[in-house]
């Protein structure tokens, strides 16, 4: 990633419309923010957030947290509704979920094409430099990092975080979301899953016997968190991508120890190193598929040597857990759009709509609606979806349905599976594919290297018999419209 340095006289020191506080103001104006006071950091804050997420409740801003001074805050539920997600993406906030997916399908290629035009802009100062703590001043427990779940191995400061690392060979800067469990006042765990970009960077440093430089922002514009958890092409920096989304470069400040770019408008930034061989057990942690991760896998220790923070700092919390969790909705919407685009780029025709359902954390269950055009069409689409970059990691089931089925309606989807899929013929199992040890089902596998399978379920009417297939016993859309209009007092308005 190439950036450009701007002096104080050439650019503002603040990052307008690029920080969490500006975002909170916009969301509060939409009526989607609620202030919560006097919650306890130990489990209470986490359980409130969990229940709120399942109810599609408002964004929650916690203040006066027990044991902490007023002004040291935590926010959760940032992207859990169409309006809040649209506000994050700088899109119109009156869009429905299908409209938001459609808008993302239109915008995502534009943003990708323009990303190289928006390298991050280095500024000399910013709100993140209001407080700088080094040496004995470094104390991670100064901040109200929550104990989110009863079975967690500790307090997690990083759940909605943005961990900034750099490839030592190419200079490519990556921003990823990797969990940070507080070990003590000066160290955290840093969970870097195999093949993730941050881990690839770390391995290069460690293979050379060098400490791995890390900067972790734990409070920022949710847009950065949103794309820190989406797979972008190798070599593309998330800073460039969000610059394209915003239409202006991301403002960054160089870390004093590592030189890594940290968001100028961030709330809290941790800076330090992971040194070769310094590993420690990390977890358990309530992961996004709804189960606790294993606690017997040592992870790198992030030695924090410097803390930067704003006055009255805010931690961006986004705890996963049993879906629907804090960020399940946003990942579902984004991955649904990306999956549709990926299939069309791969030459798949007849794609009507795609859905990466929340029940699978936006990954494990993919549903594609197709307008069949030739024999084997549905099966081909399903196989492609199971192997494309959007669907491969943590994938498990791909269901392909006809174009009369809404893929986001699991009742409709399972009706199609139950009535149009002949199991022995229409379910294909792909074996010995890439797996991961954070997948709970891996505990049932007798293997050191995590392989898993994928199921492709063709729940479309058989192509050569589609005209002979009995018609659906349901009132036509036009008749339903007429009846709903005439009997609206009885039936109400269609949701």
Secondary structure as the mmCIF struct_conf table of DSSP 4:
data_model
#
loop_
_struct_conf.conf_type_id
_struct_conf.id
_struct_conf.beg_label_comp_id
_struct_conf.beg_label_asym_id
_struct_conf.beg_label_seq_id
_struct_conf.end_label_comp_id
_struct_conf.end_label_asym_id
_struct_conf.end_label_seq_id
STRN STRN1 UNK A 4 UNK A 5
TURN_TY1_P TURN_TY1_P1 UNK A 8 UNK A 10
BEND BEND1 UNK A 11 UNK A 11
BEND BEND2 UNK A 13 UNK A 14
TURN_TY1_P TURN_TY1_P2 UNK A 16 UNK A 17
BEND BEND3 UNK A 19 UNK A 19
HELX_RH_AL_P HELX_RH_AL_P1 UNK A 20 UNK A 29
TURN_TY1_P TURN_TY1_P3 UNK A 30 UNK A 31
STRN STRN2 UNK A 33 UNK A 37
BEND BEND4 UNK A 38 UNK A 38
STRN STRN3 UNK A 40 UNK A 40
TURN_TY1_P TURN_TY1_P4 UNK A 41 UNK A 41
STRN STRN4 UNK A 42 UNK A 42
TURN_TY1_P TURN_TY1_P5 UNK A 43 UNK A 43
HELX_RH_AL_P HELX_RH_AL_P2 UNK A 44 UNK A 54
TURN_TY1_P TURN_TY1_P6 UNK A 55 UNK A 56
STRN STRN5 UNK A 59 UNK A 63
BEND BEND5 UNK A 64 UNK A 64
STRN STRN6 UNK A 66 UNK A 66
TURN_TY1_P TURN_TY1_P7 UNK A 67 UNK A 67
BEND BEND6 UNK A 68 UNK A 68
TURN_TY1_P TURN_TY1_P8 UNK A 70 UNK A 71
STRN STRN7 UNK A 73 UNK A 76
TURN_TY1_P TURN_TY1_P9 UNK A 78 UNK A 79
BEND BEND7 UNK A 81 UNK A 81
HELX_RH_AL_P HELX_RH_AL_P3 UNK A 82 UNK A 88
TURN_TY1_P TURN_TY1_P10 UNK A 89 UNK A 90
BEND BEND8 UNK A 91 UNK A 91
TURN_TY1_P TURN_TY1_P11 UNK A 93 UNK A 94
HELX_RH_AL_P HELX_RH_AL_P4 UNK A 97 UNK A 114
HELX_RH_3T_P HELX_RH_3T_P1 UNK A 115 UNK A 117
STRN STRN8 UNK A 121 UNK A 122
BEND BEND9 UNK A 124 UNK A 124
HELX_RH_3T_P HELX_RH_3T_P2 UNK A 127 UNK A 130
STRN STRN9 UNK A 131 UNK A 134
HELX_RH_3T_P HELX_RH_3T_P3 UNK A 135 UNK A 137
HELX_RH_3T_P HELX_RH_3T_P4 UNK A 140 UNK A 142
BEND BEND10 UNK A 143 UNK A 143
STRN STRN10 UNK A 147 UNK A 147
BEND BEND11 UNK A 149 UNK A 149
TURN_TY1_P TURN_TY1_P12 UNK A 150 UNK A 151
BEND BEND12 UNK A 153 UNK A 154
STRN STRN11 UNK A 156 UNK A 158
BEND BEND13 UNK A 159 UNK A 160
STRN STRN12 UNK A 162 UNK A 166
TURN_TY1_P TURN_TY1_P13 UNK A 168 UNK A 170
STRN STRN13 UNK A 173 UNK A 176
STRN STRN14 UNK A 180 UNK A 181
STRN STRN15 UNK A 182 UNK A 182
BEND BEND14 UNK A 184 UNK A 186
STRN STRN16 UNK A 187 UNK A 190
TURN_TY1_P TURN_TY1_P14 UNK A 194 UNK A 195
HELX_RH_AL_P HELX_RH_AL_P5 UNK A 197 UNK A 207
TURN_TY1_P TURN_TY1_P15 UNK A 208 UNK A 209
STRN STRN17 UNK A 212 UNK A 219
BEND BEND15 UNK A 220 UNK A 220
HELX_RH_AL_P HELX_RH_AL_P6 UNK A 222 UNK A 228
TURN_TY1_P TURN_TY1_P16 UNK A 229 UNK A 229
BEND BEND16 UNK A 230 UNK A 230
HELX_LH_PP_P HELX_LH_PP_P1 UNK A 232 UNK A 233
TURN_TY1_P TURN_TY1_P17 UNK A 234 UNK A 235
HELX_RH_AL_P HELX_RH_AL_P7 UNK A 238 UNK A 246
TURN_TY1_P TURN_TY1_P18 UNK A 247 UNK A 247
BEND BEND17 UNK A 248 UNK A 248
HELX_LH_PP_P HELX_LH_PP_P2 UNK A 249 UNK A 250
STRN STRN18 UNK A 251 UNK A 254
TURN_TY1_P TURN_TY1_P19 UNK A 256 UNK A 258
STRN STRN19 UNK A 261 UNK A 263
TURN_TY1_P TURN_TY1_P20 UNK A 264 UNK A 265
BEND BEND18 UNK A 267 UNK A 267
STRN STRN20 UNK A 268 UNK A 274
TURN_TY1_P TURN_TY1_P21 UNK A 276 UNK A 277
STRN STRN21 UNK A 279 UNK A 281
STRN STRN22 UNK A 286 UNK A 286
TURN_TY1_P TURN_TY1_P22 UNK A 288 UNK A 289
BEND BEND19 UNK A 290 UNK A 291
STRN STRN23 UNK A 292 UNK A 292
HELX_LH_PP_P HELX_LH_PP_P3 UNK A 293 UNK A 294
BEND BEND20 UNK A 295 UNK A 295
BEND BEND21 UNK A 297 UNK A 297
STRN STRN24 UNK A 298 UNK A 309
TURN_TY1_P TURN_TY1_P23 UNK A 311 UNK A 312
STRN STRN25 UNK A 314 UNK A 316
BEND BEND22 UNK A 322 UNK A 324
TURN_TY1_P TURN_TY1_P24 UNK A 326 UNK A 327
HELX_RH_AL_P HELX_RH_AL_P8 UNK A 328 UNK A 345
TURN_TY1_P TURN_TY1_P25 UNK A 346 UNK A 347
STRN STRN26 UNK A 351 UNK A 356
HELX_RH_3T_P HELX_RH_3T_P5 UNK A 358 UNK A 360
TURN_TY1_P TURN_TY1_P26 UNK A 361 UNK A 363
BEND BEND23 UNK A 364 UNK A 364
STRN STRN27 UNK A 365 UNK A 370
BEND BEND24 UNK A 374 UNK A 374
TURN_TY1_P TURN_TY1_P27 UNK A 375 UNK A 376
HELX_RH_AL_P HELX_RH_AL_P9 UNK A 377 UNK A 387
BEND BEND25 UNK A 388 UNK A 388
HELX_RH_AL_P HELX_RH_AL_P10 UNK A 389 UNK A 392
TURN_TY1_P TURN_TY1_P28 UNK A 393 UNK A 394
STRN STRN28 UNK A 397 UNK A 402
TURN_TY1_P TURN_TY1_P29 UNK A 403 UNK A 404
BEND BEND26 UNK A 405 UNK A 405
TURN_TY1_P TURN_TY1_P30 UNK A 407 UNK A 408
HELX_RH_AL_P HELX_RH_AL_P11 UNK A 410 UNK A 420
HELX_RH_AL_P HELX_RH_AL_P12 UNK A 423 UNK A 426
STRN STRN29 UNK A 427 UNK A 434
TURN_TY1_P TURN_TY1_P31 UNK A 437 UNK A 438
BEND BEND27 UNK A 439 UNK A 439
HELX_RH_3T_P HELX_RH_3T_P6 UNK A 440 UNK A 444
BEND BEND28 UNK A 448 UNK A 449
STRN STRN30 UNK A 451 UNK A 459
BEND BEND29 UNK A 460 UNK A 460
HELX_LH_PP_P HELX_LH_PP_P4 UNK A 461 UNK A 462
HELX_RH_3T_P HELX_RH_3T_P7 UNK A 463 UNK A 465
TURN_TY1_P TURN_TY1_P32 UNK A 466 UNK A 468
BEND BEND30 UNK A 469 UNK A 469
HELX_LH_PP_P HELX_LH_PP_P5 UNK A 470 UNK A 472
BEND BEND31 UNK A 474 UNK A 474
HELX_RH_AL_P HELX_RH_AL_P13 UNK A 477 UNK A 486
TURN_TY1_P TURN_TY1_P33 UNK A 487 UNK A 487
HELX_RH_AL_P HELX_RH_AL_P14 UNK A 488 UNK A 491
#
